[in-house]
């Protein structure tokens, strides 16, 4: 039969047979929709319902889906619905349609309070995971350092020197330039405001203490976090994406010892050097502005600087530098090893490395400020 679609109802004992015939294709979509909708109302009328499709002359995906929809509707209504008489030509099509899962009902939109609590919980969980990862990396680096101390031949000195060149030597121009400009700006603003009280010379005291104790090391650490920390994360992340780190483990090498320890040592050595050079550049810039803008002679500037600062100010700044370097390196390496196999993940973790590195640097500076104030330095 090649006519339109038909669905006849034939009672068989306590069951019911729905005999389909004709063409069940998208061409007869309106008629098929009406036929199936009427048949779905038979839900619960009989315990056993057979859908006989042996007389169906043509069947496409649309018709197969309607037959499957009818079967599911009758089954959900409590009847035992089965499809019978399916020819070999259409069996694969019906089986494929049957594997399609029904769309799930849209979930109710959570209340603002629930959404806020969920966001807070996820944030706290993320902070906890970050802290655990940082502590784990610290332990791994210390263990690798202990192995290297016991057996110095394991240390990759050439790699450390290479990274020291990248972290320290290549960063000298930009660090000196920025700290010089910051010193100029601080001195100019200090003179501008102190001049109202006739205290131009006190800008030397402010500049010396601020640069050597706080601003110098903090500014250099932030620049290193943005420059070298992001580079560490990108390098390790690229190695992770190319499975080079897994290859090192397969060959029996410890990635912490081979890749991370030389970078950490280079950073711990390089940041104090950059801090010292940055502090000198900032003082030079401040002295130049004090001379040209404030009228403070270089001899008077140096004499006042010797009276205003002590070795403690210099020591405090230099003690902060290696600790901040270690924090930047740990954060950068943790983020680098957390990269997954996509460029998007690499970008996200590189950005996260810079943000977290700067955040922890500022936190450590606050901790040092409280500690040194408590011991009177």
C-alpha positions in Angstrom: 0.0 0.0 0.0 1.5 3.3 -1.1 -1.3 5.6 0.0 -1.4 7.9 3.1 -0.7 6.7 6.6 -3.3 4.6 8.5 -3.3 3.3 12.0 -6.1 0.7 12.7 -7.0 -0.6 16.2 -7.7 -4.4 16.5 -8.6 -5.9 19.8 -6.9 -9.2 20.6 -8.1 -10.7 23.9 -6.8 -8.4 26.8 -4.4 -6.7 24.4 -4.7 -4.3 21.5 -3.0 -4.2 18.1 -2.3 -1.0 16.4 -1.7 -1.8 12.7 0.2 0.8 10.8 0.1 0.9 7.0 0.8 3.2 4.1 3.5 5.8 3.9 4.9 7.1 7.2 7.1 9.9 5.9 7.5 13.6 6.4 5.3 14.2 3.4 2.3 13.3 5.5 3.4 15.1 8.7 0.1 16.7 9.6 -1.8 13.5 9.2 0.8 11.5 11.1 0.8 13.9 14.0 -2.9 13.6 14.4 -2.9 9.8 14.1 -0.2 9.4 16.8 -1.8 12.0 19.1 -5.1 10.1 18.9 -3.3 6.8 19.6 -1.5 8.2 22.6 -4.9 8.7 24.3 -5.1 4.9 24.5 -2.7 5.0 27.4 -4.0 2.7 30.2 -6.8 1.2 28.1 -5.2 -2.3 27.6 -2.2 -3.9 29.5 -0.6 -5.1 26.3 -0.4 -3.1 23.1 1.4 -4.2 19.9 2.4 -1.7 17.2 2.4 -3.7 14.0 4.4 -1.9 11.2 4.6 -4.8 8.8 2.3 -3.1 6.3 4.2 0.2 6.3 5.3 0.8 2.7 7.6 3.7 3.3 9.3 4.9 6.5 11.7 7.8 7.0 13.3 9.3 10.2 10.2 11.4 10.9 7.9 8.4 10.7 10.3 6.2 12.8 10.4 8.9 15.5 6.6 9.1 15.7 6.4 5.3 16.0 9.0 5.4 18.8 7.2 8.4 20.4 4.0 6.4 20.5 5.7 3.4 22.0 7.3 5.5 24.8 4.0 7.3 25.5 2.1 4.0 25.9 4.9 2.5 28.0 5.0 5.6 30.3 1.2 5.2 30.6 1.6 1.7 32.2 1.1 -0.5 29.1 3.5 -3.0 27.7 4.0 -1.5 24.2 6.1 -3.4 21.6 6.9 -2.7 18.0 6.3 -5.8 15.8 6.6 -6.7 12.1 9.6 -4.4 11.5 11.2 -5.2 8.2 15.0 -5.5 7.9 15.1 -2.3 5.7 13.8 -0.2 8.5 15.1 -2.0 11.7 18.4 0.0 11.8 16.5 3.3 11.4 14.1 2.5 14.3 17.0 1.3 16.5 18.9 4.5 15.9 15.8 6.6 16.8 15.3 4.5 19.9 18.8 5.3 21.2 17.9 9.0 21.2 17.2 10.0 24.8 14.3 12.3 25.6 15.2 15.9 26.5 15.4 16.5 30.2 13.1 19.0 31.8 14.7 22.3 32.4 15.9 22.7 36.0 14.3 25.4 38.1 16.3 28.5 38.4 17.9 28.6 41.8 17.2 31.5 44.1 19.7 34.3 44.4 20.6 33.2 48.0 21.2 29.6 46.8 23.3 30.8 43.9 25.4 33.1 46.2 26.0 30.3 48.7 27.0 28.0 45.9 29.4 30.5 44.5 31.0 31.1 48.0 31.3 27.4 48.5 33.0 26.9 45.1 35.4 29.8 45.8 36.3 28.4 49.2 36.9 25.0 47.7 39.1 26.6 45.0 41.1 28.4 47.6 41.6 25.2 49.5 42.7 23.3 46.4 45.2 26.1 45.6 46.7 26.0 49.1 47.0 22.2 48.9 48.7 22.5 45.5 51.1 25.1 46.8 52.0 23.2 49.9 52.6 20.1 47.8 54.8 21.9 45.4 56.9 23.4 48.3 57.4 19.9 49.7 58.4 18.5 46.3 60.9 21.3 45.7 62.4 20.9 49.2 62.7 17.1 48.6 64.4 17.7 45.3 66.7 20.2 46.9 67.7 17.7 49.6 68.5 15.1 47.0 70.7 17.6 45.1 72.5 18.6 48.3 73.3 15.0 49.0 74.4 14.4 45.5 75.5 17.7 43.9 76.2 16.1 40.5 72.4 15.8 40.0 72.0 19.5 40.0 71.6 21.0 36.5 73.9 24.0 36.8 73.8 24.9 33.1 70.0 25.1 33.2 70.1 27.3 36.3 72.6 29.7 34.6 70.3 29.9 31.5 67.3 30.7 33.6 69.3 33.2 35.7 70.1 35.0 32.5 66.5 35.1 31.4 65.2 36.1 34.9 67.9 38.6 36.0 70.2 39.8 33.3 67.6 40.3 30.5 65.3 42.0 33.0 67.8 44.6 34.2 66.9 47.3 31.6 63.1 47.3 32.2 63.5 47.0 35.9 66.0 49.9 36.1 63.9 52.0 33.8 60.7 51.5 35.7 62.2 52.0 39.2 64.0 55.1 38.0 60.8 56.6 36.8 59.0 55.6 40.0 61.8 57.3 42.0 61.4 60.4 40.0 57.6 60.5 40.4 57.8 59.8 44.2 60.3 62.6 44.6 58.4 65.1 42.5 55.1 64.5 44.4 56.9 64.6 47.7 58.6 67.9 47.0 55.3 69.3 45.6 53.5 68.6 48.8 56.3 69.2 51.3 57.1 72.6 49.8 53.8 73.9 51.3 55.4 73.4 54.7 58.9 74.4 53.8 60.1 70.9 54.3 61.5 70.1 50.8 64.5 68.3 52.3 62.4 65.7 54.0 61.6 64.1 50.7 65.0 62.4 51.0 63.8 60.7 54.2 60.6 59.5 52.5 62.3 58.4 49.4 65.1 56.5 51.1 62.9 54.5 53.5 60.2 53.9 51.0 62.5 52.6 48.2 64.8 50.5 50.3 62.3 49.1 52.7 59.0 48.7 50.9 58.4 50.1 47.4 61.6 48.9 45.7 61.3 45.2 46.5 57.5 45.2 46.1 57.7 46.9 42.7 60.4 44.6 41.4 58.6 41.5 42.7 55.4 42.5 40.8 57.4 43.1 37.6 59.1 39.7 38.0 55.8 38.0 38.7 54.3 39.5 35.5 57.4 38.8 33.4 59.2 35.7 34.6 56.3 34.0 36.5 54.1 34.1 33.4 57.0 32.8 31.3 57.5 29.8 33.7 53.9 29.0 33.6 53.8 29.2 29.8 56.9 27.0 29.4 55.8 24.3 31.8 52.3 24.4 30.4 53.5 24.0 26.8 55.6 21.0 28.0 52.6 19.5 29.7 50.5 19.9 26.5 53.1 18.2 24.4 53.5 15.5 27.0 57.2 16.2 27.5 56.8 16.0 31.3 55.2 12.6 31.0 58.1 11.6 28.8 60.6 12.7 31.5 58.9 10.5 34.0 58.9 7.6 31.6 62.7 8.0 31.2 63.1 7.9 34.9 63.7 11.7 35.5 62.0 13.7 38.2 60.4 16.8 36.5 60.7 18.7 39.8 64.4 18.2 39.8 65.0 18.7 36.1 62.6 21.6 35.3 61.5 23.3 38.4 64.4 23.4 40.8 66.8 25.2 38.4 64.1 27.8 37.8 63.4 28.3 41.5 67.1 28.8 42.3 67.5 31.2 39.5 64.6 33.2 40.7 65.7 33.2 44.3 69.2 34.5 43.2 68.0 36.9 40.5 65.3 38.8 42.4 67.6 40.2 45.2 70.0 41.4 42.5 67.2 43.1 40.7 65.9 44.6 43.9 69.3 46.1 44.7 69.7 47.5 41.2 66.1 48.8 41.2 66.6 50.5 44.6 69.8 52.2 43.3 68.0 53.4 40.2 65.0 54.7 42.2 67.3 56.6 44.5 69.2 58.0 41.5 65.9 59.1 39.9 64.7 60.7 43.1 68.0 62.5 43.6 67.9 63.8 40.1 64.4 65.2 40.5 65.3 66.6 43.9 68.2 68.5 42.3 66.4 69.8 39.2 62.9 70.3 40.6 63.4 70.8 44.3 66.8 72.6 44.4 68.4 70.0 46.7 72.1 69.7 45.8 73.5 66.2 45.3 75.8 66.7 48.3 73.0 67.7 50.5 70.8 64.8 49.2 73.5 62.2 50.0 74.2 63.7 53.4 70.5 63.7 54.3 70.1 60.1 52.9 72.9 58.8 55.2 71.2 60.4 58.2 67.7 59.2 57.2 68.4 55.5 56.5 70.2 52.8 58.3 71.5 49.4 57.4 68.2 47.9 58.8 66.2 49.5 56.0 68.4 47.9 53.4 68.5 44.6 55.2 64.7 44.4 55.5 64.2 44.9 51.7 66.9 42.4 50.8 65.4 39.8 53.2 62.0 40.1 51.6 63.4 39.5 48.0 64.3 35.8 48.1 61.1 34.9 50.0 59.0 36.7 47.4 61.0 35.1 44.6 60.2 31.6 46.1 56.5 32.5 46.3 56.4 33.7 42.7 58.2 30.5 41.5 56.0 28.1 43.4 52.8 29.8 42.1 54.1 29.9 38.6 55.1 26.2 38.6 51.9 25.0 40.2 49.9 26.8 37.5 52.1 25.5 34.7 51.7 21.9 35.8 47.9 22.4 36.1 47.6 23.2 32.3 45.4 20.8 30.4 45.6 20.0 26.7 44.2 23.2 25.2 45.5 26.7 24.3 42.6 28.1 26.3 43.7 26.3 29.4 47.3 27.6 28.9 46.0 31.2 28.7 43.8 30.8 31.8 46.6 29.4 33.9 49.1 31.9 32.7 46.7 34.7 33.7 46.0 33.0 37.0 49.8 32.7 37.6 50.3 36.5 37.3 47.3 37.4 39.4 48.0 34.9 42.2 51.7 35.7 42.1 51.1 39.5 42.6 48.4 38.7 45.2 50.8 36.5 47.3 53.6 39.0 46.9 51.5 41.8 48.4 50.3 39.4 51.2 53.9 38.5 52.0 54.9 42.1 52.1 52.1 42.8 54.6 53.2 39.8 56.7 56.8 41.1 56.7 55.6 44.6 57.7 53.8 43.2 60.7 56.7 41.0 61.7 59.4 43.7 61.5 57.2 46.2 63.3 56.7 43.6 66.1 60.4 43.1 66.5 61.2 46.8 66.2 63.1 46.9 63.0 
